Amino acid sequence: MIRILDDSESPARNGFGMVALTEKIFGEGGWLQVKLGLEHRPQQEEMAIRVAQSFAMDAPIIFEAGTGVGKSLAYLVPGIIYAVDSKRPFLVSTHTISLQEQIREKDIEQCRVLFKSVPELHRYAGFESAFLVGRGNYVCMKRLVRAAEERADLFNQGNQQALDSLSEWATHTKTGLRQETDFPIPPDIWDAVNADASTCNRKNCPAENCFFHSARQKVQKAHLIILNHSLLFSLIAAGMSPGGDTPGILYPNDFVVVDEAHTLPIIATNHLGAAVSSYAVERALRILYNPKTKKGFLKKIGNPGDRRLVAEALAACSEFFEQTSHTLLGKKDQVRLAEGEWTEPVFQEPLLELTKRLKALAYKEQDETRADEIRDQQLRIDSYRTVLGRFLALDFDGHVPWVERTGKTRQIISLRSAPIDLAPVLRQILFRRNTSVALTSATLATSGGMDPFLARIGADGQPHGAVTSPFDYERHCEILITTDCPASGGQTSPSTIQYWSDCIVRAATAIEGGSLILFTSYRDLAAVVRICRESLATHGRPLFEQVPGGTRSQLLDQFREAGNGVLFGTETFWTGIDVPGPALSQVIMTKLPFENPSHPVFQAREEYVRDRGGHPFLEISLPEAVLRFRQGLGRLIRKVDDRGRLVILDSRVLRKEYGRAFVEALPKTTFTRFNRADWERCFPRKHRGRG
């Protein structure tokens, strides 16, 4: 929806002045070029002006900007100017930590230097910025002190040692953020001391003594607020958006940029449904009282009967999840819930009795802080009871529910739901809030344009645009596509695994720099690594393997440092990683990145489209695979002087009719076809690793 501008509004307030300044900053010979010495990029200028106009009109815009356009400055500069002029909060949401770090360490400072260097922009140089982090990431000093005082009742000996380390760290940390710690913190410890609790309120924890409330004050004063997509949608799902007709997405009268917007559908899917797991329920109950260690919250304030209630609830919930696993999953990892009442609600009565008792304890408790803690635990247990009941009754209109095994050892039983059609949900929470929301990414369009993405996110008919990358892919990028790799559809055959392995070793050892090998499944990745490991080691090539639950950032740091490594990665490495220079000189794609057709959400979406007379493959599978494909391509050339090679080991690109959509998504019009007989010519062994 577009806001009608009132004639009485000043140019600064209504955004006209901001648009004019944006034109002077980004135009050829403009202040960005003259004062900061940055090259003029017509693509950046076009994006900045379009985004500035959307801010001024409180209108949405969806804008694709190819790698190297400089999109972060294109939205930060007009956004900061408008936030200062209009006194409205400007939110920037990103998906990856690397982009947040770029904004914090480089882009914000560039904006400030620009504003200081131009007299007409001096008034913006003092803009305030802040990072919005979920409160559960902060330590609460009041809760930490209480936990230390009651440590003997709450924690076993090992956890008490971790509590000592945490207490020592808390005396010198400046932010109180868990991410700063360099030692492991057991979940039970962090649950007892983090700021996500009723006790951590402004009365108990004034800003001068509280990391979270101090950070919250900075956010409230900031013109620019940076957060990640997960937090944005978690807060929206928790009802934190402005109510009624008040404009704004997260704060009253805010305006928002969503960068890396290609990840929006998956993030929204993950956060706009319900979820409960055997691990979460068991952990919440053991915080109250752990029968094995005889530690917990109720050791001091409860009686033997209270502790018996916890033991009974633990047994009942364990029985429920075991029955769920046995009845629904069997040997499978994931099953869509088609019928409810698959087992008895044995959890219902024990959890209900426990929450009643916790409510009574909170009412009797004289210590207000402890009463708040008891109520928090009671509300948590009661919410789990409610959600479990919803799953058993399949009370999910418009959502698809499923059960799956999760965790590193696949021992956790999780119940989850997600919206089948995101469009009406996102339309309501993003595009009908009477404010501007700008979505941007390097990859939003397919060969069919941006319509599939717009339809998916409920932005049909909204203003949109695109500018191409300024990088010279024709000269700087070589593309090779196999013609003789065995068929890659469905479960990968041993012959395909062997072909990939042989070709990967050959290609990786034919260049001086590093290679990124992209897979669509951990199973295929592990099979290829087993075959390649010895050969790569013989050639002095460090091998880096992504494993389920592993840390991506640490693996990337090691890969960058090696300079000539071979990194084997799956889904999360197709997008959002930035390794400029020779350390990533080659991207090898093993298989086209089609969605897992057996996932319950995908199946439900297919049925939804088919029931409405649509074509699921053309409307869902193909456009989304092309977007992921384009994201994978984007890992190769990250700066203007980068050179690289793209190798595609899925011959369906050339054999299948739909392969044309992937060919059209390539960053250049020419490519080389090759088969095994061409390996000597395409991948000559000229270089040996540094060992």
C-alpha positions in Angstrom: 0.0 0.0 0.0 1.3 3.5 -0.9 1.0 6.3 1.6 -0.5 9.5 0.2 1.8 12.5 1.0 0.3 15.4 2.7 1.1 18.8 1.1 1.8 20.3 4.5 4.7 17.9 5.1 8.2 19.3 4.8 10.5 18.0 2.0 12.7 16.3 4.6 9.7 14.7 6.4 8.0 13.5 3.2 11.2 12.2 1.6 11.4 14.5 -1.4 14.6 16.0 -0.1 16.1 12.5 0.6 15.5 11.4 -3.0 17.2 14.6 -4.3 20.2 14.0 -2.1 20.4 10.4 -3.2 20.6 11.5 -6.8 23.5 13.9 -5.9 25.3 11.2 -4.0 25.1 8.3 -6.5 25.0 10.2 -9.8 28.0 10.3 -12.2 30.5 12.8 -10.7 28.4 12.7 -7.5 29.6 13.0 -3.9 30.2 9.2 -3.5 32.6 9.4 -6.4 34.2 12.7 -5.6 34.5 12.5 -1.9 35.1 8.8 -1.3 36.9 8.0 -4.5 34.5 5.2 -5.3 33.8 4.4 -9.0 30.5 5.4 -10.4 28.2 2.4 -10.9 25.1 3.1 -13.0 23.5 0.0 -11.5 24.1 1.2 -7.9 22.7 4.7 -8.9 19.5 3.1 -10.3 19.0 1.0 -7.3 19.6 3.8 -4.8 17.1 6.1 -6.5 14.5 3.4 -6.8 14.9 2.4 -3.1 14.9 6.1 -2.0 11.6 6.6 -3.9 10.0 3.6 -2.2 11.0 5.0 1.2 9.6 8.4 0.3 6.3 6.9 -0.8 6.0 4.3 1.9 5.8 1.7 -0.9 7.3 -1.8 -1.2 9.9 -2.6 -3.7 11.6 -5.9 -4.7 14.9 -5.3 -6.3 17.5 -7.7 -7.7 21.1 -6.3 -7.7 23.8 -8.5 -9.1 27.0 -9.2 -7.2 29.3 -6.2 -7.1 26.6 -3.5 -7.5 27.2 -2.2 -4.0 23.6 -2.7 -2.9 24.2 -2.2 0.8 25.4 1.4 0.3 22.5 1.9 -2.2 20.0 1.3 0.6 21.9 2.4 3.7 22.7 6.0 2.5 19.1 7.0 1.6 17.7 5.0 4.5 19.9 6.7 7.1 19.1 10.2 5.6 15.4 9.4 5.7 15.6 8.0 9.3 17.3 11.1 10.6 14.9 13.5 8.7 11.7 11.7 9.5 12.7 10.4 13.0 11.5 7.0 12.0 13.4 3.8 12.8 15.2 2.2 9.8 15.6 -1.6 10.0 18.0 -3.7 8.0 17.5 -7.4 8.2 20.1 -9.8 6.8 20.5 -13.6 6.7 24.3 -14.1 7.2 26.7 -13.0 9.8 29.2 -12.0 7.1 26.9 -9.3 5.7 26.2 -8.0 9.2 29.9 -7.7 9.8 30.4 -6.0 6.5 27.7 -3.4 7.4 29.1 -2.9 10.9 32.8 -2.8 10.0 32.8 -1.1 6.6 29.5 0.2 5.3 28.4 2.2 8.3 31.8 3.9 8.5 31.7 4.7 4.8 28.3 6.4 5.3 29.7 8.5 8.2 32.8 9.5 6.2 30.6 10.6 3.3 28.2 12.6 5.5 31.2 14.4 7.2 32.8 15.2 3.9 29.9 17.0 2.3 28.5 20.2 4.0 25.0 19.5 2.8 25.1 16.1 4.6 26.8 17.1 7.9 23.5 16.8 9.8 23.4 13.1 9.1 27.0 12.3 10.3 25.9 11.8 13.9 23.4 9.0 13.1 23.1 6.3 15.7 23.2 2.6 14.8 22.5 -0.5 16.9 22.3 -4.2 16.5 19.2 -5.9 17.6 19.9 -9.3 19.2 17.5 -11.7 20.8 17.4 -11.2 24.6 18.2 -14.8 25.2 21.7 -14.1 23.9 22.5 -11.8 26.8 23.5 -12.8 30.3 21.4 -11.3 33.1 23.6 -10.3 36.0 20.7 -10.6 38.5 19.9 -14.2 37.4 23.6 -15.0 37.3 24.1 -13.9 40.9 21.0 -15.9 42.0 22.2 -19.0 40.1 25.6 -18.7 41.9 23.9 -18.4 45.3 21.7 -21.5 44.7 24.3 -23.5 42.7 24.3 -26.5 45.0 20.6 -27.0 44.5 20.5 -26.3 40.8 23.6 -27.8 39.2 25.9 -30.8 39.3 29.6 -30.4 39.9 30.5 -30.1 36.2 28.0 -27.4 35.6 29.1 -25.5 38.7 32.6 -25.2 37.2 31.0 -23.8 34.0 29.1 -21.4 36.1 32.4 -20.2 37.7 33.8 -19.6 34.2 30.7 -17.7 33.2 30.8 -15.5 36.4 34.4 -14.7 35.7 33.7 -13.7 32.1 30.7 -11.6 33.2 33.0 -9.3 35.2 34.9 -8.0 32.2 32.6 -8.5 29.2 31.4 -5.2 27.7 28.3 -6.6 25.9 27.2 -9.6 27.9 26.6 -11.6 24.7 27.1 -15.3 24.8 28.7 -15.2 21.3 31.7 -13.5 23.0 32.5 -16.5 25.2 35.3 -18.9 24.2 34.3 -21.8 26.5 31.4 -24.2 26.3 28.3 -23.3 28.3 25.9 -26.2 29.2 22.3 -25.5 28.1 21.0 -25.8 31.7 23.4 -23.1 32.9 22.6 -20.6 30.1 18.9 -21.2 30.6 19.2 -20.2 34.2 21.2 -17.0 33.6 20.1 -15.5 30.3 18.0 -12.3 30.0 15.0 -14.0 28.4 13.0 -14.1 31.6 10.4 -12.1 33.4 12.8 -11.4 36.2 15.0 -9.5 33.8 12.8 -6.4 33.7 13.5 -2.7 34.0 12.5 -2.7 37.7 14.9 -5.5 38.7 17.6 -4.8 36.1 18.0 -1.1 35.3 20.0 -0.3 32.1 23.1 0.8 34.0 23.4 -2.7 35.5 21.9 -4.8 32.7 23.5 -5.7 29.4 20.2 -6.4 27.7 18.3 -3.3 28.9 21.4 -1.1 28.1 21.4 -2.6 24.5 17.7 -2.0 24.3 18.1 1.7 25.2 20.6 2.0 22.3 18.1 0.4 19.9 15.4 2.7 21.0 17.6 5.7 20.3 19.0 4.4 17.0 18.2 5.6 13.5 19.6 2.4 12.0 18.7 -1.0 13.5 20.4 -4.1 12.2 19.0 -7.6 12.9 18.8 -11.0 11.2 15.9 -12.6 9.5 15.4 -15.3 12.2 15.0 -12.7 14.9 12.7 -10.6 12.7 10.3 -13.4 12.1 10.5 -14.8 15.6 9.4 -11.4 16.9 6.7 -11.1 14.3 5.4 -14.6 15.2 5.5 -13.6 18.9 3.1 -10.7 18.2 5.7 -7.9 18.5 4.5 -6.0 15.4 2.5 -2.7 15.9 -1.1 -3.4 16.4 -4.2 -2.3 14.5 -3.7 0.4 11.8 -0.4 1.6 13.2 2.1 1.6 10.3 5.2 -0.5 10.7 6.5 -4.0 10.5 8.3 -4.4 13.9 8.2 -0.9 15.4 5.6 1.8 15.0 6.3 3.8 11.8 9.5 1.9 10.9 10.6 1.2 7.4 12.6 -1.9 6.5 15.2 -3.4 4.1 15.4 -7.2 3.8 18.7 -8.0 2.3 19.6 -11.5 1.1 15.8 -11.8 0.5 16.1 -15.0 -1.5 16.2 -16.7 1.9 13.0 -15.1 3.0 10.7 -18.1 2.1 12.7 -20.7 4.0 13.2 -18.4 7.1 9.5 -17.5 7.2 8.5 -21.2 6.8 10.7 -22.1 9.8 9.4 -19.4 12.1 5.7 -19.0 11.2 4.7 -22.5 12.3 4.6 -24.5 15.5 7.4 -26.7 16.9 8.0 -28.9 19.9 10.6 -31.6 20.5 11.3 -34.4 23.0 14.6 -32.6 23.9 12.9 -29.2 24.6 10.2 -30.8 26.8 12.6 -33.0 28.7 15.0 -30.1 29.3 12.3 -27.8 30.6 11.2 -30.5 33.1 14.7 -31.3 34.2 15.3 -27.6 34.9 12.5 -27.9 37.5 14.0 -31.2 38.9 16.3 -33.8 37.5 15.6 -37.2 39.3 19.0 -38.5 38.3 21.1 -35.7 39.7 18.5 -34.6 42.3 19.2 -31.0 41.3 16.8 -28.4 40.0 14.6 -25.5 40.8 12.2 -27.4 42.9 14.9 -28.9 45.2 14.8 -25.8 47.4 11.3 -24.4 47.0 9.3 -27.6 46.4 8.4 -30.6 48.5 8.7 -34.3 47.6 5.3 -34.3 46.1 6.3 -31.5 43.7 9.4 -33.4 42.6 7.3 -36.5 42.1 5.0 -34.6 39.7 8.0 -33.7 37.6 9.2 -37.4 37.5 5.7 -38.4 36.4 5.6 -35.7 33.7 9.0 -36.9 32.5 7.9 -40.5 32.3 4.6 -39.6 30.5 6.3 -37.3 27.9 9.0 -39.9 27.3 6.2 -42.5 26.7 4.4 -40.1 24.3 7.5 -39.4 22.2 8.5 -43.1 22.1 5.0 -44.1 20.9 5.2 -41.3 18.3 8.5 -42.6 17.0 7.4 -46.2 17.0 3.9 -45.6 15.5 4.7 -42.9 12.9 8.4 -43.0 12.1 9.6 -46.6 12.4 12.9 -46.5 10.5 12.1 -43.3 8.6 13.5 -39.9 9.5 10.5 -37.8 8.5 6.8 -38.4 8.1 3.9 -36.1 7.3 1.1 -36.3 9.8 -2.1 -37.3 8.0 -4.2 -38.4 10.9 -4.4 -37.3 14.5 -4.8 -39.2 17.7 -2.1 -41.7 16.8 -1.5 -42.4 20.5 -3.0 -41.5 23.8 -2.4 -38.0 25.2 -0.6 -39.5 28.2 1.3 -36.2 28.7 -1.9 -34.1 29.2 -2.8 -34.9 32.8 0.8 -34.9 34.3 1.7 -31.6 32.6 -1.6 -30.0 33.7 -1.1 -31.1 37.3 2.4 -29.8 37.3 1.5 -26.4 35.9 -1.3 -26.0 38.5 1.2 -26.8 41.3 3.7 -24.3 39.8 1.0 -21.6 39.7 0.2 -22.2 43.3 3.9 -22.1 44.3 4.3 -18.7 42.5 1.2 -17.4 44.3 2.6 -18.3 47.7 6.2 -17.2 47.0 7.1 -14.0 49.0 10.3 -13.4 46.9 9.0 -11.5 43.9 12.0 -12.4 41.7 11.6 -16.1 42.5 7.9 -15.9 41.9 8.6 -14.5 38.4 10.9 -17.4 37.8 8.3 -20.0 38.8 5.7 -18.3 36.6 8.1 -18.4 33.6 8.6 -22.2 34.1 4.8 -22.7 34.5 4.1 -20.8 31.2 6.7 -22.7 29.4 5.4 -26.1 30.5 1.9 -25.1 29.8 2.8 -23.9 26.2 4.4 -27.3 25.5 1.2 -29.1 26.7 -0.9 -26.9 24.5 1.2 -27.4 21.4 1.5 -31.2 21.9 -2.3 -31.2 22.1 -2.6 -29.3 18.9 -0.4 -31.8 17.1 -2.3 -34.8 18.4 -5.6 -33.1 17.3 -4.0 -31.9 14.0 -5.3 -28.4 14.8 -3.4 -26.7 12.0 -5.6 -25.0 9.4 -3.6 -24.0 6.3 -0.5 -25.6 7.7 1.3 -28.9 7.1 2.3 -30.9 10.3 5.0 -33.5 10.4 7.2 -35.5 12.7 11.0 -36.0 12.2 14.2 -37.2 13.9 16.6 -34.4 14.6 19.9 -33.8 16.4 23.4 -35.1 15.5 22.5 -38.7 16.5 18.9 -38.4 15.2 17.6 -39.3 18.7 15.4 -36.3 19.2 11.8 -36.5 18.1 10.4 -33.2 16.8 6.9 -32.2 15.8 6.7 -29.3 13.4 4.2 -27.4 11.3 4.6 -24.7 8.6 2.3 -22.6 6.4 1.5 -24.4 3.1 1.1 -21.1 1.2 3.3 -18.3 2.5 1.9 -15.7 0.2 -1.2 -14.5 2.3 0.8 -14.6 5.5 3.7 -12.5 4.2 1.4 -10.2 2.3 -0.3 -9.3 5.6 2.9 -8.9 7.7 5.1 -7.2 5.2 3.2 -5.6 2.3 0.0 -4.3 4.1 1.7 -2.5 6.9 1.4 1.0 5.4 5.2 1.4 5.3 8.1 0.8 2.9 9.7 -2.6 2.8 12.5 -3.1 0.3 13.6 -6.7 -0.5 16.9 -7.1 -2.3 19.3 -9.9 -3.3 21.7 -10.8 -6.1 19.3 -13.6 -7.1 15.5 -13.2 -7.1 14.6 -13.9 -10.8 14.6 -17.0 -13.0 14.4 -17.2 -16.8 10.7 -16.4 -16.3 11.5 -13.2 -14.6 10.7 -12.3 -11.0 7.0 -13.4 -11.0 7.6 -16.8 -9.4 9.4 -15.2 -6.4 6.8 -12.4 -6.1 4.0 -14.9 -6.1 5.7 -17.1 -3.4 6.1 -14.1 -1.0 2.7 -12.5 -1.6 4.2 -9.5 -3.5 2.3 -10.0 -6.8 1.8 -6.6 -8.5 4.3 -4.8 -6.2 7.0 -2.5 -7.8 10.1 -4.4 -8.7 13.3 -4.0 -10.7 16.7 -5.5 -11.4 20.2 -4.4 -12.4 23.0 -6.7 -13.6 26.4 -7.3 -12.0 29.2 -4.9 -13.2 31.6 -7.8 -13.2 33.0 -9.0 -16.6 31.9 -12.7 -16.5 32.6 -13.1 -20.3 36.3 -12.6 -19.7 36.8 -13.6 -16.1 34.7 -16.8 -15.8 35.1 -20.1 -17.6 32.1 -22.6 -17.6 32.3 -26.3 -18.3 29.3 -28.7 -18.4 29.6 -32.5 -18.6 27.8 -34.4 -21.2 28.6 -38.0 -20.1 28.0 -38.1 -16.4 25.6 -41.0 -15.5 22.0 -39.8 -14.8 21.8 -37.7 -11.6 18.1 -37.7 -10.8 16.8 -39.5 -7.7 19.1 -41.5 -5.5 22.7 -41.1 -6.8 24.1 -44.3 -8.3 27.6 -45.7 -7.5 28.7 -44.9 -11.1 27.8 -41.3 -10.7 29.6 -41.0 -7.3 32.7 -42.5 -9.0 32.5 -40.1 -11.9 32.1 -37.1 -9.6 35.0 -38.2 -7.5 37.4 -38.8 -10.4 36.4 -35.5 -12.0 36.7 -33.5 -8.8 40.2 -34.7 -8.1 41.2 -33.9 -11.7 39.7 -30.5 -11.7 40.8 -29.5 -8.2 44.4 -30.4 -8.9 44.5 -28.5 -12.2 44.4 -25.1 -10.6 46.6 -23.3 -8.1 43.7 -21.9 -5.9 40.9 -23.5 -3.9 37.8 -25.3 -5.0 34.3 -25.4 -3.6 32.3 -28.6 -4.3 28.6 -28.2 -3.9 26.3 -31.1 -3.1 22.6 -31.5 -2.4 22.9 -34.2 0.2 25.2 -35.2 3.0 25.1 -38.8 1.9 26.5 -38.0 -1.6 29.0 -35.6 0.0 30.3 -38.2 2.4 30.6 -40.9 -0.3 32.6 -38.6 -2.6 34.9 -37.5 0.3 35.7 -41.1 1.1 37.0 -41.7 -2.4 38.7 -38.3 -2.9 40.5 -37.9 0.4 43.7 -39.9 -0.3 44.1 -38.6 -3.8 43.8 -34.9 -2.7 46.2 -35.5 0.1 48.7 -37.0 -2.3 48.5 -33.7 -4.3 48.9 -31.6 -1.2 45.4 -30.3 -1.2 43.8 -29.7 2.2 40.3 -31.2 2.4 37.5 -29.6 4.3 34.2 -31.4 4.8 30.9 -30.1 6.0 29.3 -32.4 8.5 25.8 -32.3 10.0 25.7 -29.8 12.9 29.2 -28.5 12.0 30.1 -24.8 12.2 30.2 -23.2 8.8 32.1 -20.1 9.8 35.0 -22.1 11.2 35.3 -24.3 8.2 35.3 -21.2 5.9 38.0 -19.6 7.9 40.2 -22.7 7.5 39.4 -22.9 3.8 40.4 -19.2 3.3 43.6 -19.6 5.2 44.6 -22.7 3.2 44.5 -20.9 -0.1 44.4 -24.1 -2.1 42.0 -26.2 -0.2 39.0 -28.3 -1.5 35.8 -27.6 0.5 33.0 -30.1 0.3 29.7 -28.4 1.3 26.0 -29.0 1.0 22.9 -26.8 1.3 24.2 -23.9 3.4 27.2 -23.4 1.2 25.2 -22.7 -1.9 24.4 -19.3 -0.5 25.8 -16.5 1.6 29.5 -17.4 1.7 32.1 -14.8 0.5 35.6 -16.0 -0.3 37.2 -13.5 -2.7 40.5 -14.1 -4.4 42.4 -17.3 -5.4 41.3 -19.2 -2.2 38.1 -19.9 -4.1 39.0 -20.2 -7.8 36.6 -22.9 -8.8 33.0 -24.0 -8.0 32.0 -27.5 -8.9 28.3 -28.4 -8.8 27.6 -32.1 -8.6 23.8 -32.0 -9.0 21.1 -29.5 -9.8 19.7 -28.2 -6.5 16.1 -29.4 -6.7 14.2 -29.4 -3.5 13.8 -32.8 -1.6 10.5 -34.1 -3.1 9.8 -36.1 0.0 9.8 -33.2 2.5 6.3 -32.7 3.9 6.2 -29.0 3.2 7.2 -29.5 -0.4 4.6 -32.3 -0.8 1.9 -30.1 0.7 2.8 -27.2 -1.6 2.7 -29.5 -4.6 -0.8 -30.7 -3.7 -1.9 -27.1 -3.1 -0.8 -26.0 -6.6 -2.1 -29.2 -8.3 -5.6 -28.8 -6.6 -5.8 -25.4 -8.2 -5.0 -26.6 -11.6 -1.4 -25.6 -11.6 1.8 -27.4 -12.6 3.9 -28.0 -9.5 7.2 -28.7 -11.3 7.0 -25.5 -13.4 5.6 -23.3 -10.6 7.6 -24.6 -7.6 10.4 -27.1 -8.3 12.0 -25.5 -11.4 12.0 -21.8 -10.4 13.3 -22.5 -6.9 16.0 -24.8 -8.2 17.1 -22.1 -10.6 17.4 -19.6 -7.8 19.5 -21.9 -5.7 21.6 -22.6 -8.8 22.2 -18.9 -9.3 23.2 -18.6 -5.7 25.7 -21.3 -6.1 27.1 -19.6 -9.2 27.5 -16.4 -7.2 30.1 -18.0 -4.9 32.7 -17.8 -7.6 33.3 -14.1 -8.7 33.2 -11.9 -5.6 35.2 -8.9 -6.7 36.1 -7.1 -9.9 39.5 -8.7 -10.4 38.4 -12.3 -9.4 38.9 -15.1 -12.0 37.3 -18.5 -11.8 35.9 -21.6 -13.3 32.5 -23.2 -12.9 32.2 -26.9 -13.5 28.7 -28.5 -13.7 28.6 -32.3 -13.3 24.9 -32.8 -14.0 24.3 -33.5 -17.6 20.6 -32.8 -17.3 21.4 -29.2 -18.0 22.1 -30.3 -21.6 19.9 -33.4 -21.9 16.5 -32.2 -20.4 14.2 -29.6 -21.9 14.1 -27.8 -18.5 17.9 -27.6 -18.6 17.4 -24.4 -20.8 16.3 -22.6 -17.6 19.6 -23.3 -16.0 21.6 -22.4 -19.1 19.8 -19.1 -19.3 20.7 -18.5 -15.6 24.5 -18.8 -16.4 26.4 -15.5 -16.0 27.7 -15.7 -19.6 26.4 -16.9 -22.9 29.2 -19.3 -23.8 30.3 -22.5 -22.2 32.3 -25.7 -23.0 30.8 -29.1 -23.2 33.1 -31.9 -22.0 33.2 -35.6 -21.4 35.7 -38.0 -19.8 37.9 -38.1 -22.9 38.3 -34.3 -22.6 39.6 -34.3 -19.0 43.3 -34.0 -20.1 42.5 -31.0 -22.2 40.0 -29.3 -19.8 41.9 -30.1 -16.5 45.6 -30.4 -17.3 47.7 -31.2 -14.3 49.9 -28.2 -14.3 49.9 -27.3 -10.6 50.7 -29.1 -7.4 49.4 -28.0 -4.1 51.6 -26.2 -1.6 51.5 -29.2 0.8 
